[in-house]
Amino acid sequence: MSDAAPGDPALTFEEALRRLDEVVTRLEGGEVGLEEAVALFEQGQAYLAACRERLAVAQRRIEELTAESLPAPPGEPPAEAAEPPF
């Protein structure tokens, strides 16, 4: 594994996922001691959090893009329309 930390903002989703897979493989191999297993588990949790965060950002962006590009359903005002004053 390389030196980049799990919470490193430059870490891509794919890289965090690959590193998470490496951690899981090492833990499942059963060749690590207790202290190292706990440290690996902690790293794995951080990589998992990084993956979830990047997925959430991507989902929000997709929702923004589709909301902007799709017409309003029948009976609903367009997204740009101001709310009625009452």
N, CA, C and O atoms as a CHARMM CRD file, in Angstrom:
* protein
*
  344
    1    1 MET  N      0.83900  -1.18300   0.00000 PROA 1      0.00000
    2    1 MET  CA     0.00000   0.00000   0.00000 PROA 1      0.00000
    3    1 MET  C      0.87600   1.23500   0.00000 PROA 1      0.00000
    4    1 MET  O      1.99100   1.21600   0.52000 PROA 1      0.00000
    5    2 SER  N      0.35600   2.33600  -0.59800 PROA 2      0.00000
    6    2 SER  CA     1.15100   3.55600  -0.65800 PROA 2      0.00000
    7    2 SER  C      0.92500   4.40200   0.58900 PROA 2      0.00000
    8    2 SER  O      0.19600   4.00700   1.50000 PROA 2      0.00000
    9    3 ASP  N      1.56900   5.58600   0.61500 PROA 3      0.00000
   10    3 ASP  CA     1.58400   6.40700   1.80800 PROA 3      0.00000
   11    3 ASP  C      0.38200   7.32800   1.96700 PROA 3      0.00000
   12    3 ASP  O      0.23200   7.91700   3.03800 PROA 3      0.00000
   13    4 ALA  N     -0.48000   7.48900   0.97500 PROA 4      0.00000
   14    4 ALA  CA    -1.60200   8.41800   1.08500 PROA 4      0.00000
   15    4 ALA  C     -2.56800   7.95000   2.16800 PROA 4      0.00000
   16    4 ALA  O     -2.88300   6.76500   2.27500 PROA 4      0.00000
   17    5 ALA  N     -3.02600   8.90600   2.96300 PROA 5      0.00000
   18    5 ALA  CA    -3.93500   8.60100   4.06000 PROA 5      0.00000
   19    5 ALA  C     -5.34500   8.36500   3.53300 PROA 5      0.00000
   20    5 ALA  O     -5.70400   8.90300   2.48600 PROA 5      0.00000
   21    6 PRO  N     -6.15900   7.56500   4.24200 PROA 6      0.00000
   22    6 PRO  CA    -7.51600   7.28500   3.79800 PROA 6      0.00000
   23    6 PRO  C     -8.36300   8.53800   3.62200 PROA 6      0.00000
   24    6 PRO  O     -9.19600   8.57900   2.71600 PROA 6      0.00000
   25    7 GLY  N     -8.18100   9.56500   4.45900 PROA 7      0.00000
   26    7 GLY  CA    -8.97400  10.77500   4.35900 PROA 7      0.00000
   27    7 GLY  C     -8.41700  11.79900   3.39800 PROA 7      0.00000
   28    7 GLY  O     -8.95300  12.90300   3.30300 PROA 7      0.00000
   29    8 ASP  N     -7.36400  11.47100   2.68700 PROA 8      0.00000
   30    8 ASP  CA    -6.72700  12.39500   1.74900 PROA 8      0.00000
   31    8 ASP  C     -7.72500  12.79900   0.67000 PROA 8      0.00000
   32    8 ASP  O     -8.22800  11.93800  -0.05200 PROA 8      0.00000
   33    9 PRO  N     -8.02900  14.12100   0.54200 PROA 9      0.00000
   34    9 PRO  CA    -9.01700  14.54200  -0.44800 PROA 9      0.00000
   35    9 PRO  C     -8.58900  14.25600  -1.88800 PROA 9      0.00000
   36    9 PRO  O     -9.44000  14.19700  -2.77600 PROA 9      0.00000
   37   10 ALA  N     -7.29900  14.07800  -2.13800 PROA 10     0.00000
   38   10 ALA  CA    -6.83200  13.77900  -3.49100 PROA 10     0.00000
   39   10 ALA  C     -7.04800  12.31100  -3.85300 PROA 10     0.00000
   40   10 ALA  O     -6.89500  11.92900  -5.01400 PROA 10     0.00000
   41   11 LEU  N     -7.39700  11.50300  -2.88600 PROA 11     0.00000
   42   11 LEU  CA    -7.61700  10.07600  -3.10700 PROA 11     0.00000
   43   11 LEU  C     -8.92500   9.88600  -3.88200 PROA 11     0.00000
   44   11 LEU  O     -9.98700  10.31000  -3.42800 PROA 11     0.00000
   45   12 THR  N     -8.84200   9.25600  -5.03200 PROA 12     0.00000
   46   12 THR  CA   -10.04600   9.03500  -5.83600 PROA 12     0.00000
   47   12 THR  C    -10.88000   7.90900  -5.23400 PROA 12     0.00000
   48   12 THR  O    -10.40400   7.13800  -4.40100 PROA 12     0.00000
   49   13 PHE  N    -12.12300   7.83400  -5.67000 PROA 13     0.00000
   50   13 PHE  CA   -13.00300   6.75800  -5.22900 PROA 13     0.00000
   51   13 PHE  C    -12.37800   5.40200  -5.55700 PROA 13     0.00000
   52   13 PHE  O    -12.34200   4.49800  -4.72200 PROA 13     0.00000
   53   14 GLU  N    -11.89100   5.28200  -6.78700 PROA 14     0.00000
   54   14 GLU  CA   -11.33200   4.00200  -7.23100 PROA 14     0.00000
   55   14 GLU  C    -10.11600   3.60000  -6.40400 PROA 14     0.00000
   56   14 GLU  O     -9.94300   2.42700  -6.07100 PROA 14     0.00000
   57   15 GLU  N     -9.27300   4.58000  -6.07300 PROA 15     0.00000
   58   15 GLU  CA    -8.08100   4.28600  -5.27100 PROA 15     0.00000
   59   15 GLU  C     -8.47600   3.89900  -3.84500 PROA 15     0.00000
   60   15 GLU  O     -7.92100   2.95500  -3.28300 PROA 15     0.00000
   61   16 ALA  N     -9.42600   4.61800  -3.26300 PROA 16     0.00000
   62   16 ALA  CA    -9.88400   4.28500  -1.90500 PROA 16     0.00000
   63   16 ALA  C    -10.50500   2.89300  -1.88700 PROA 16     0.00000
   64   16 ALA  O    -10.28300   2.12900  -0.94700 PROA 16     0.00000
   65   17 LEU  N    -11.27100   2.56100  -2.90400 PROA 17     0.00000
   66   17 LEU  CA   -11.88900   1.23600  -2.98500 PROA 17     0.00000
   67   17 LEU  C    -10.83400   0.14500  -3.13700 PROA 17     0.00000
   68   17 LEU  O    -10.93500  -0.91500  -2.52000 PROA 17     0.00000
   69   18 ARG  N     -9.82100   0.41100  -3.96300 PROA 18     0.00000
   70   18 ARG  CA    -8.74300  -0.56900  -4.15000 PROA 18     0.00000
   71   18 ARG  C     -8.00800  -0.80800  -2.83200 PROA 18     0.00000
   72   18 ARG  O     -7.70100  -1.94700  -2.48000 PROA 18     0.00000
   73   19 ARG  N     -7.73200   0.27100  -2.11600 PROA 19     0.00000
   74   19 ARG  CA    -7.02200   0.14100  -0.84000 PROA 19     0.00000
   75   19 ARG  C     -7.88700  -0.54900   0.20300 PROA 19     0.00000
   76   19 ARG  O     -7.38000  -1.32900   1.01000 PROA 19     0.00000
   77   20 LEU  N     -9.17400  -0.27500   0.19700 PROA 20     0.00000
   78   20 LEU  CA   -10.08400  -0.97400   1.10500 PROA 20     0.00000
   79   20 LEU  C    -10.04600  -2.47000   0.81800 PROA 20     0.00000
   80   20 LEU  O    -10.01200  -3.28300   1.74100 PROA 20     0.00000
   81   21 ASP  N    -10.05200  -2.82900  -0.45600 PROA 21     0.00000
   82   21 ASP  CA    -9.98000  -4.23800  -0.83900 PROA 21     0.00000
   83   21 ASP  C     -8.67400  -4.87400  -0.35300 PROA 21     0.00000
   84   21 ASP  O     -8.67100  -6.02400   0.08700 PROA 21     0.00000
   85   22 GLU  N     -7.57500  -4.13500  -0.42900 PROA 22     0.00000
   86   22 GLU  CA    -6.29600  -4.65100   0.06500 PROA 22     0.00000
   87   22 GLU  C     -6.34800  -4.90600   1.57200 PROA 22     0.00000
   88   22 GLU  O     -5.84900  -5.92200   2.05700 PROA 22     0.00000
   89   23 VAL  N     -6.95200  -3.97900   2.29700 PROA 23     0.00000
   90   23 VAL  CA    -7.07500  -4.13400   3.74700 PROA 23     0.00000
   91   23 VAL  C     -7.90500  -5.37400   4.06800 PROA 23     0.00000
   92   23 VAL  O     -7.52300  -6.18100   4.91600 PROA 23     0.00000
   93   24 VAL  N     -9.03600  -5.52300   3.39000 PROA 24     0.00000
   94   24 VAL  CA    -9.90900  -6.67400   3.62900 PROA 24     0.00000
   95   24 VAL  C     -9.17400  -7.97800   3.32400 PROA 24     0.00000
   96   24 VAL  O     -9.27800  -8.94600   4.07800 PROA 24     0.00000
   97   25 THR  N     -8.43700  -7.99900   2.22400 PROA 25     0.00000
   98   25 THR  CA    -7.68900  -9.19900   1.85000 PROA 25     0.00000
   99   25 THR  C     -6.67500  -9.56500   2.93000 PROA 25     0.00000
  100   25 THR  O     -6.54100 -10.73600   3.28800 PROA 25     0.00000
  101   26 ARG  N     -5.96700  -8.57100   3.44600 PROA 26     0.00000
  102   26 ARG  CA    -4.97200  -8.84400   4.49400 PROA 26     0.00000
  103   26 ARG  C     -5.64200  -9.34500   5.76600 PROA 26     0.00000
  104   26 ARG  O     -5.14800 -10.27300   6.40700 PROA 26     0.00000
  105   27 LEU  N     -6.76300  -8.73500   6.13200 PROA 27     0.00000
  106   27 LEU  CA    -7.46600  -9.17000   7.33900 PROA 27     0.00000
  107   27 LEU  C     -8.02000 -10.58300   7.17700 PROA 27     0.00000
  108   27 LEU  O     -7.93900 -11.39300   8.09900 PROA 27     0.00000
  109   28 GLU  N     -8.57700 -10.87500   6.01300 PROA 28     0.00000
  110   28 GLU  CA    -9.12900 -12.20700   5.77400 PROA 28     0.00000
  111   28 GLU  C     -8.04900 -13.27200   5.70800 PROA 28     0.00000
  112   28 GLU  O     -8.30800 -14.44200   5.98700 PROA 28     0.00000
  113   29 GLY  N     -6.83200 -12.87100   5.33700 PROA 29     0.00000
  114   29 GLY  CA    -5.72900 -13.82000   5.24700 PROA 29     0.00000
  115   29 GLY  C     -5.32700 -14.37600   6.60000 PROA 29     0.00000
  116   29 GLY  O     -4.75800 -15.46400   6.68400 PROA 29     0.00000
  117   30 GLY  N     -5.61900 -13.63700   7.65400 PROA 30     0.00000
  118   30 GLY  CA    -5.34100 -14.12500   8.99800 PROA 30     0.00000
  119   30 GLY  C     -3.87400 -14.18000   9.37200 PROA 30     0.00000
  120   30 GLY  O     -3.51500 -14.82000  10.36000 PROA 30     0.00000
  121   31 GLU  N     -3.02500 -13.52700   8.60800 PROA 31     0.00000
  122   31 GLU  CA    -1.58600 -13.58200   8.86100 PROA 31     0.00000
  123   31 GLU  C     -1.07200 -12.38400   9.65300 PROA 31     0.00000
  124   31 GLU  O      0.14000 -12.21500   9.78700 PROA 31     0.00000
  125   32 VAL  N     -1.96500 -11.55200  10.17700 PROA 32     0.00000
  126   32 VAL  CA    -1.53600 -10.36800  10.91500 PROA 32     0.00000
  127   32 VAL  C     -1.84400 -10.54800  12.39600 PROA 32     0.00000
  128   32 VAL  O     -2.78600 -11.24600  12.77100 PROA 32     0.00000
  129   33 GLY  N     -1.03300  -9.90700  13.22800 PROA 33     0.00000
  130   33 GLY  CA    -1.25000  -9.95400  14.66500 PROA 33     0.00000
  131   33 GLY  C     -2.41300  -9.05600  15.06500 PROA 33     0.00000
  132   33 GLY  O     -2.95900  -8.31400  14.24900 PROA 33     0.00000
  133   34 LEU  N     -2.77000  -9.14200  16.32300 PROA 34     0.00000
  134   34 LEU  CA    -3.91300  -8.40400  16.82700 PROA 34     0.00000
  135   34 LEU  C     -3.75800  -6.89200  16.63700 PROA 34     0.00000
  136   34 LEU  O     -4.66800  -6.23700  16.12700 PROA 34     0.00000
  137   35 GLU  N     -2.62300  -6.33800  17.04000 PROA 35     0.00000
  138   35 GLU  CA    -2.41900  -4.89200  16.92900 PROA 35     0.00000
  139   35 GLU  C     -2.48500  -4.43000  15.47500 PROA 35     0.00000
  140   35 GLU  O     -3.10000  -3.40900  15.16700 PROA 35     0.00000
  141   36 GLU  N     -1.84600  -5.18900  14.58400 PROA 36     0.00000
  142   36 GLU  CA    -1.87600  -4.82300  13.17000 PROA 36     0.00000
  143   36 GLU  C     -3.28800  -4.97600  12.60600 PROA 36     0.00000
  144   36 GLU  O     -3.71400  -4.17800  11.77200 PROA 36     0.00000
  145   37 ALA  N     -4.01200  -5.99500  13.05800 PROA 37     0.00000
  146   37 ALA  CA    -5.38200  -6.19500  12.58500 PROA 37     0.00000
  147   37 ALA  C     -6.27200  -5.02300  12.99400 PROA 37     0.00000
  148   37 ALA  O     -7.10100  -4.56600  12.20800 PROA 37     0.00000
  149   38 VAL  N     -6.10100  -4.54200  14.21400 PROA 38     0.00000
  150   38 VAL  CA    -6.89100  -3.39500  14.67000 PROA 38     0.00000
  151   38 VAL  C     -6.53500  -2.16300  13.85000 PROA 38     0.00000
  152   38 VAL  O     -7.42300  -1.40900  13.45200 PROA 38     0.00000
  153   39 ALA  N     -5.24700  -1.94800  13.59200 PROA 39     0.00000
  154   39 ALA  CA    -4.81500  -0.79900  12.78900 PROA 39     0.00000
  155   39 ALA  C     -5.36100  -0.91200  11.36500 PROA 39     0.00000
  156   39 ALA  O     -5.81000   0.08000  10.79100 PROA 39     0.00000
  157   40 LEU  N     -5.32200  -2.10500  10.80000 PROA 40     0.00000
  158   40 LEU  CA    -5.86500  -2.30300   9.45200 PROA 40     0.00000
  159   40 LEU  C     -7.36800  -2.07300   9.42800 PROA 40     0.00000
  160   40 LEU  O     -7.89500  -1.48000   8.48700 PROA 40     0.00000
  161   41 PHE  N     -8.05500  -2.53900  10.46000 PROA 41     0.00000
  162   41 PHE  CA    -9.49600  -2.33300  10.54000 PROA 41     0.00000
  163   41 PHE  C     -9.81000  -0.83400  10.56600 PROA 41     0.00000
  164   41 PHE  O    -10.73600  -0.37300   9.90000 PROA 41     0.00000
  165   42 GLU  N     -9.03100  -0.08700  11.33900 PROA 42     0.00000
  166   42 GLU  CA    -9.21600   1.36200  11.42000 PROA 42     0.00000
  167   42 GLU  C     -8.98600   2.01600  10.05300 PROA 42     0.00000
  168   42 GLU  O     -9.74900   2.89000   9.64200 PROA 42     0.00000
  169   43 GLN  N     -7.94000   1.59000   9.35900 PROA 43     0.00000
  170   43 GLN  CA    -7.68400   2.11400   8.01100 PROA 43     0.00000
  171   43 GLN  C     -8.83600   1.77100   7.07800 PROA 43     0.00000
  172   43 GLN  O     -9.27500   2.60400   6.28400 PROA 43     0.00000
  173   44 GLY  N     -9.31800   0.54700   7.17900 PROA 44     0.00000
  174   44 GLY  CA   -10.43100   0.11100   6.33900 PROA 44     0.00000
  175   44 GLY  C    -11.67800   0.95200   6.56800 PROA 44     0.00000
  176   44 GLY  O    -12.37800   1.30800   5.61900 PROA 44     0.00000
  177   45 GLN  N    -11.95300   1.26500   7.82400 PROA 45     0.00000
  178   45 GLN  CA   -13.10400   2.11300   8.13800 PROA 45     0.00000
  179   45 GLN  C    -12.94900   3.49300   7.49400 PROA 45     0.00000
  180   45 GLN  O    -13.91600   4.05500   6.98000 PROA 45     0.00000
  181   46 ALA  N    -11.73300   4.03300   7.52200 PROA 46     0.00000
  182   46 ALA  CA   -11.47500   5.34300   6.92700 PROA 46     0.00000
  183   46 ALA  C    -11.62100   5.28600   5.40200 PROA 46     0.00000
  184   46 ALA  O    -12.17900   6.20600   4.80400 PROA 46     0.00000
  185   47 TYR  N    -11.12400   4.21100   4.76500 PROA 47     0.00000
  186   47 TYR  CA   -11.29400   4.07800   3.31600 PROA 47     0.00000
  187   47 TYR  C    -12.77400   3.92200   2.95600 PROA 47     0.00000
  188   47 TYR  O    -13.23100   4.46900   1.95300 PROA 47     0.00000
  189   48 LEU  N    -13.51400   3.18300   3.76600 PROA 48     0.00000
  190   48 LEU  CA   -14.94100   3.01900   3.54000 PROA 48     0.00000
  191   48 LEU  C    -15.66100   4.36600   3.64400 PROA 48     0.00000
  192   48 LEU  O    -16.51900   4.67900   2.81800 PROA 48     0.00000
  193   49 ALA  N    -15.31600   5.15500   4.65100 PROA 49     0.00000
  194   49 ALA  CA   -15.91700   6.48600   4.81000 PROA 49     0.00000
  195   49 ALA  C    -15.58300   7.36800   3.60500 PROA 49     0.00000
  196   49 ALA  O    -16.44000   8.10900   3.12300 PROA 49     0.00000
  197   50 ALA  N    -14.34900   7.29100   3.12000 PROA 50     0.00000
  198   50 ALA  CA   -13.95000   8.08200   1.95100 PROA 50     0.00000
  199   50 ALA  C    -14.76300   7.66800   0.72500 PROA 50     0.00000
  200   50 ALA  O    -15.20100   8.52300  -0.04500 PROA 50     0.00000
  201   51 CYS  N    -14.96300   6.38000   0.54200 PROA 51     0.00000
  202   51 CYS  CA   -15.76500   5.89900  -0.59800 PROA 51     0.00000
  203   51 CYS  C    -17.20100   6.38700  -0.48300 PROA 51     0.00000
  204   51 CYS  O    -17.77700   6.86400  -1.46000 PROA 51     0.00000
  205   52 ARG  N    -17.77700   6.27100   0.70100 PROA 52     0.00000
  206   52 ARG  CA   -19.16400   6.71400   0.89000 PROA 52     0.00000
  207   52 ARG  C    -19.30700   8.20900   0.62500 PROA 52     0.00000
  208   52 ARG  O    -20.28000   8.64000   0.00500 PROA 52     0.00000
  209   53 GLU  N    -18.34700   8.99600   1.08800 PROA 53     0.00000
  210   53 GLU  CA   -18.40600  10.44600   0.88600 PROA 53     0.00000
  211   53 GLU  C    -18.33300  10.78600  -0.60100 PROA 53     0.00000
  212   53 GLU  O    -19.09900  11.61700  -1.08900 PROA 53     0.00000
  213   54 ARG  N    -17.41700  10.14800  -1.31300 PROA 54     0.00000
  214   54 ARG  CA   -17.29100  10.43000  -2.74200 PROA 54     0.00000
  215   54 ARG  C    -18.54400   9.99400  -3.50900 PROA 54     0.00000
  216   54 ARG  O    -18.95400  10.66100  -4.45800 PROA 54     0.00000
  217   55 LEU  N    -19.14600   8.88400  -3.10100 PROA 55     0.00000
  218   55 LEU  CA   -20.39700   8.45500  -3.73000 PROA 55     0.00000
  219   55 LEU  C    -21.52600   9.44200  -3.43300 PROA 55     0.00000
  220   55 LEU  O    -22.32900   9.74600  -4.31500 PROA 55     0.00000
  221   56 ALA  N    -21.59300   9.94100  -2.21000 PROA 56     0.00000
  222   56 ALA  CA   -22.63500  10.90900  -1.85400 PROA 56     0.00000
  223   56 ALA  C    -22.48300  12.19400  -2.66100 PROA 56     0.00000
  224   56 ALA  O    -23.47400  12.76100  -3.12100 PROA 56     0.00000
  225   57 VAL  N    -21.24400  12.65400  -2.83300 PROA 57     0.00000
  226   57 VAL  CA   -20.99600  13.85400  -3.63600 PROA 57     0.00000
  227   57 VAL  C    -21.43200  13.61600  -5.07700 PROA 57     0.00000
  228   57 VAL  O    -22.07500  14.47200  -5.68500 PROA 57     0.00000
  229   58 ALA  N    -21.08400  12.46200  -5.61800 PROA 58     0.00000
  230   58 ALA  CA   -21.46500  12.14600  -6.99500 PROA 58     0.00000
  231   58 ALA  C    -22.98600  12.05800  -7.13300 PROA 58     0.00000
  232   58 ALA  O    -23.54600  12.54300  -8.11600 PROA 58     0.00000
  233   59 GLN  N    -23.64600  11.45200  -6.16900 PROA 59     0.00000
  234   59 GLN  CA   -25.10500  11.34300  -6.21800 PROA 59     0.00000
  235   59 GLN  C    -25.76200  12.71900  -6.16700 PROA 59     0.00000
  236   59 GLN  O    -26.69500  12.98900  -6.92300 PROA 59     0.00000
  237   60 ARG  N    -25.27700  13.59500  -5.27500 PROA 60     0.00000
  238   60 ARG  CA   -25.83900  14.95100  -5.20100 PROA 60     0.00000
  239   60 ARG  C    -25.65500  15.69000  -6.52100 PROA 60     0.00000
  240   60 ARG  O    -26.56400  16.38100  -6.98300 PROA 60     0.00000
  241   61 ARG  N    -24.48300  15.54400  -7.12500 PROA 61     0.00000
  242   61 ARG  CA   -24.20200  16.22600  -8.39400 PROA 61     0.00000
  243   61 ARG  C    -25.11700  15.70300  -9.50400 PROA 61     0.00000
  244   61 ARG  O    -25.62800  16.48500 -10.30500 PROA 61     0.00000
  245   62 ILE  N    -25.32100  14.40600  -9.55400 PROA 62     0.00000
  246   62 ILE  CA   -26.21100  13.81300 -10.56300 PROA 62     0.00000
  247   62 ILE  C    -27.63500  14.30400 -10.35500 PROA 62     0.00000
  248   62 ILE  O    -28.33500  14.61400 -11.32000 PROA 62     0.00000
  249   63 GLU  N    -28.06700  14.37800  -9.09500 PROA 63     0.00000
  250   63 GLU  CA   -29.41100  14.88000  -8.80800 PROA 63     0.00000
  251   63 GLU  C    -29.54600  16.34200  -9.24300 PROA 63     0.00000
  252   63 GLU  O    -30.57800  16.73100  -9.79000 PROA 63     0.00000
  253   64 GLU  N    -28.51900  17.14500  -9.00500 PROA 64     0.00000
  254   64 GLU  CA   -28.54300  18.55100  -9.44400 PROA 64     0.00000
  255   64 GLU  C    -28.64400  18.63500 -10.96400 PROA 64     0.00000
  256   64 GLU  O    -29.44400  19.40200 -11.50000 PROA 64     0.00000
  257   65 LEU  N    -27.83300  17.84600 -11.64600 PROA 65     0.00000
  258   65 LEU  CA   -27.82300  17.89000 -13.10800 PROA 65     0.00000
  259   65 LEU  C    -29.14500  17.44000 -13.70000 PROA 65     0.00000
  260   65 LEU  O    -29.64600  18.05100 -14.64400 PROA 65     0.00000
  261   66 THR  N    -29.71100  16.37700 -13.15300 PROA 66     0.00000
  262   66 THR  CA   -30.97400  15.88800 -13.71200 PROA 66     0.00000
  263   66 THR  C    -32.12700  16.81700 -13.36600 PROA 66     0.00000
  264   66 THR  O    -33.05900  16.95000 -14.15900 PROA 66     0.00000
  265   67 ALA  N    -32.09100  17.46000 -12.21100 PROA 67     0.00000
  266   67 ALA  CA   -33.14800  18.40400 -11.84000 PROA 67     0.00000
  267   67 ALA  C    -33.11200  19.61900 -12.74900 PROA 67     0.00000
  268   67 ALA  O    -34.15600  20.18000 -13.08100 PROA 67     0.00000
  269   68 GLU  N    -31.92100  20.02700 -13.15000 PROA 68     0.00000
  270   68 GLU  CA   -31.78100  21.18600 -14.02600 PROA 68     0.00000
  271   68 GLU  C    -32.19800  20.87600 -15.45600 PROA 68     0.00000
  272   68 GLU  O    -32.69900  21.75600 -16.15600 PROA 68     0.00000
  273   69 SER  N    -32.00500  19.66900 -15.88900 PROA 69     0.00000
  274   69 SER  CA   -32.22100  19.34900 -17.29800 PROA 69     0.00000
  275   69 SER  C    -33.58500  18.75200 -17.59900 PROA 69     0.00000
  276   69 SER  O    -33.98600  18.70700 -18.76200 PROA 69     0.00000
  277   70 LEU  N    -34.30600  18.29500 -16.58900 PROA 70     0.00000
  278   70 LEU  CA   -35.60000  17.68000 -16.83300 PROA 70     0.00000
  279   70 LEU  C    -36.72400  18.70600 -16.69100 PROA 70     0.00000
  280   70 LEU  O    -36.66600  19.57000 -15.81500 PROA 70     0.00000
  281   71 PRO  N    -37.73900  18.61700 -17.54200 PROA 71     0.00000
  282   71 PRO  CA   -38.88300  19.51600 -17.37700 PROA 71     0.00000
  283   71 PRO  C    -39.67400  19.13100 -16.12500 PROA 71     0.00000
  284   71 PRO  O    -39.62000  17.98900 -15.66900 PROA 71     0.00000
  285   72 ALA  N    -40.40100  20.09400 -15.58500 PROA 72     0.00000
  286   72 ALA  CA   -41.22500  19.83500 -14.40500 PROA 72     0.00000
  287   72 ALA  C    -42.35200  18.88200 -14.77600 PROA 72     0.00000
  288   72 ALA  O    -42.86900  18.93800 -15.89200 PROA 72     0.00000
  289   73 PRO  N    -42.74200  17.99900 -13.84300 PROA 73     0.00000
  290   73 PRO  CA   -43.87200  17.11200 -14.10100 PROA 73     0.00000
  291   73 PRO  C    -45.14500  17.93100 -14.30600 PROA 73     0.00000
  292   73 PRO  O    -45.23500  19.05700 -13.81600 PROA 73     0.00000
  293   74 PRO  N    -46.12500  17.38900 -15.01600 PROA 74     0.00000
  294   74 PRO  CA   -47.37800  18.11600 -15.23900 PROA 74     0.00000
  295   74 PRO  C    -48.00300  18.53000 -13.90000 PROA 74     0.00000
  296   74 PRO  O    -48.06400  17.74100 -12.95700 PROA 74     0.00000
  297   75 GLY  N    -48.45900  19.77100 -13.84200 PROA 75     0.00000
  298   75 GLY  CA   -49.10500  20.26400 -12.63400 PROA 75     0.00000
  299   75 GLY  C    -48.15900  20.88700 -11.63400 PROA 75     0.00000
  300   75 GLY  O    -48.61000  21.47200 -10.64900 PROA 75     0.00000
  301   76 GLU  N    -46.85100  20.78000 -11.85800 PROA 76     0.00000
  302   76 GLU  CA   -45.86800  21.38900 -10.95900 PROA 76     0.00000
  303   76 GLU  C    -45.21100  22.56100 -11.67100 PROA 76     0.00000
  304   76 GLU  O    -44.96200  22.50400 -12.87500 PROA 76     0.00000
  305   77 PRO  N    -44.92800  23.63600 -10.91600 PROA 77     0.00000
  306   77 PRO  CA   -44.24100  24.76500 -11.54800 PROA 77     0.00000
  307   77 PRO  C    -42.81000  24.39600 -11.88100 PROA 77     0.00000
  308   77 PRO  O    -42.24400  23.51400 -11.23500 PROA 77     0.00000
  309   78 PRO  N    -42.20800  25.03900 -12.86100 PROA 78     0.00000
  310   78 PRO  CA   -40.79800  24.77600 -13.18800 PROA 78     0.00000
  311   78 PRO  C    -39.92800  25.06500 -11.97200 PROA 78     0.00000
  312   78 PRO  O    -40.31500  25.85200 -11.10800 PROA 78     0.00000
  313   79 ALA  N    -38.78000  24.45100 -11.89700 PROA 79     0.00000
  314   79 ALA  CA   -37.88500  24.58800 -10.75600 PROA 79     0.00000
  315   79 ALA  C    -37.47100  26.03100 -10.53800 PROA 79     0.00000
  316   79 ALA  O    -37.22200  26.42800  -9.40000 PROA 79     0.00000
  317   80 GLU  N    -37.38900  26.84000 -11.61000 PROA 80     0.00000
  318   80 GLU  CA   -36.95700  28.23500 -11.48500 PROA 80     0.00000
  319   80 GLU  C    -38.06200  29.13100 -10.96600 PROA 80     0.00000
  320   80 GLU  O    -37.78000  30.24900 -10.53500 PROA 80     0.00000
  321   81 ALA  N    -39.31000  28.68600 -10.99100 PROA 81     0.00000
  322   81 ALA  CA   -40.43100  29.54200 -10.59700 PROA 81     0.00000
  323   81 ALA  C    -40.35800  29.85400  -9.12100 PROA 81     0.00000
  324   81 ALA  O    -40.03200  28.99500  -8.30200 PROA 81     0.00000
  325   82 ALA  N    -40.66600  31.10300  -8.79100 PROA 82     0.00000
  326   82 ALA  CA   -40.65800  31.52700  -7.39300 PROA 82     0.00000
  327   82 ALA  C    -41.85700  30.94200  -6.67600 PROA 82     0.00000
  328   82 ALA  O    -42.89600  30.67600  -7.28100 PROA 82     0.00000
  329   83 GLU  N    -41.69800  30.74900  -5.39200 PROA 83     0.00000
  330   83 GLU  CA   -42.79700  30.25700  -4.56500 PROA 83     0.00000
  331   83 GLU  C    -43.86300  31.34500  -4.46400 PROA 83     0.00000
  332   83 GLU  O    -43.53000  32.53000  -4.44500 PROA 83     0.00000
  333   84 PRO  N    -45.14100  30.96100  -4.39700 PROA 84     0.00000
  334   84 PRO  CA   -46.18700  31.96000  -4.22300 PROA 84     0.00000
  335   84 PRO  C    -45.99800  32.70700  -2.89500 PROA 84     0.00000
  336   84 PRO  O    -45.50500  32.12500  -1.92900 PROA 84     0.00000
  337   85 PRO  N    -46.38300  33.98600  -2.83800 PROA 85     0.00000
  338   85 PRO  CA   -46.13400  34.77300  -1.64500 PROA 85     0.00000
  339   85 PRO  C    -46.97400  34.38300  -0.44500 PROA 85     0.00000
  340   85 PRO  O    -46.72300  34.90000   0.64400 PROA 85     0.00000
  341   86 PHE  N    -47.94400  33.51100  -0.57400 PROA 86     0.00000
  342   86 PHE  CA   -48.78900  33.15800   0.56100 PROA 86     0.00000
  343   86 PHE  C    -48.70700  31.73500   0.93100 PROA 86     0.00000
  344   86 PHE  O    -49.37100  31.30200   1.87300 PROA 86     0.00000
